Amino acid sequence: MGITMRKIIYYILIMIIVMIVLPMIIVGGGNTVIEEVKPKEKAEKEDIKIKVYIKDQDKVEEMLLEDYVKEVVAAEMPVEFEIEALKAQAVAARTFGVSRIMNLYPAKEDIHKGAHVCTDSTHCQAWMDKSDRIKKWNSVSADRNWEKIENAVKETKDIIILYDNKPINPLFHANGGGRTENCEDVWEGVEVPYLKSVNSDGDEEDPGYKVVTAFKEEDIIDSIKSEYPDILLNEDDLLSNFSVLELSDGGRVKKIKVGNIELKGTDLRKLLSLRSTNFKIEKGKDNELNITTIGYGHGVGMSQYGANYLAKNGGTFEEILKHYYKGVTLAPFNKDDLLNKTDNETGQ
């Protein structure tokens, strides 16, 4: 009988603990739970955001900086590239975003509708929403591809490129044609110490490294006269109108005489929508001129195909970036500076 009574008392004590004491502990420990959540809330507040003008939707969207970087890398560089090349692209993309949040390299006109950056690759960086990018990949490899991009961004988290402790303007292009350009040779009068001509090995691995395009002579004449209506051209022998006057350090056409006027190589590239200013003009079929271009893009800063070649040969993302941007350092950006900047913009 004594043993039974002890069991009853034991069970009663257990019930009291379960029904009364335990809830009190949970409620009493609520403060502890709240304290544990606070650092997380603080961390979320410290995540830097960037305002992006999505051009094809004509809207401004605010997003986490690191998410923006992932979607830039996904749009700018083939996912098949080496992971160190993707990391280099991630750091360049992040540096671009940070420098625009800081308003270090403002656009001449407000074409971003109040945002820090836009999605027009001819003005800022290419960008593609994650869901759209995944749809364009083979469904079998889509998840693996996105994981590779996420890893490239995570493994370089917060790192940006600096020159004299200031975020650089990290220009890049698809293919340098074997050698990149001095900034001042592309944008006259804009000399930048870290944007200098360097060798760019491996660019020839790009299937579009060398492209021959046939132009109808009448189309060339119309394009040139639409911009320079008073130009004098020998239309019977159109090829004779072109004479290269000066090459840049990168081996591209810096100045060219067309008819009776002198143009910059960049001017003719824009007029004829050429892939680069590394071009040669030759006679083609009847009433046609063939223009051969080497490389793709303005040629300033990092060559993406050159970056991939360096990565395939053991180069780290830091070595890649320091090859293409002379005299730079890599370091995490100052979040307090950006938080103060974004808080001021929102009036907080």
Sequence and secondary structure as in RCSB ss.txt:
>XXXX:A:sequence
MGITMRKIIYYILIMIIVMIVLPMIIVGGGNTVIEEVKPKEKAEKEDIKIKVYIKDQDKVEEMLLEDYVKEVVAA
EMPVEFEIEALKAQAVAARTFGVSRIMNLYPAKEDIHKGAHVCTDSTHCQAWMDKSDRIKKWNSVSADRNWEKIE
NAVKETKDIIILYDNKPINPLFHANGGGRTENCEDVWEGVEVPYLKSVNSDGDEEDPGYKVVTAFKEEDIIDSIK
SEYPDILLNEDDLLSNFSVLELSDGGRVKKIKVGNIELKGTDLRKLLSLRSTNFKIEKGKDNELNITTIGYGHGV
GMSQYGANYLAKNGGTFEEILKHYYKGVTLAPFNKDDLLNKTDNETGQ
>XXXX:A:secstr
 HHHHHHHHHHHHHHHIIIIIHHHHHHHTHHHHHHHHHHHHHHHHHS EEEEEEGGGTEEEEEEHHHHHHHHHHH
HS TTS HHHHHHHHHHHHHHHHHHHTTSS  SS TTTT SEES TTTS     HHHHHHHS TTTHHHHHHHHH
HHHHTTTTEEEEETTEE    EESB TTB B HHHHSTT   TTS   B TTGGGSTTSEEEEEEEHHHHHHHHH
HH TT    GGGGGGGEEEEEE TTSSEEEEEETTEEEEHHHHHHHHT S S EEEEE STTEEEEEEESBS  B
SEEHHHHHHHHHTT  HHHHHHHHSTT EEEE  HHHHHHHHHHHHT 
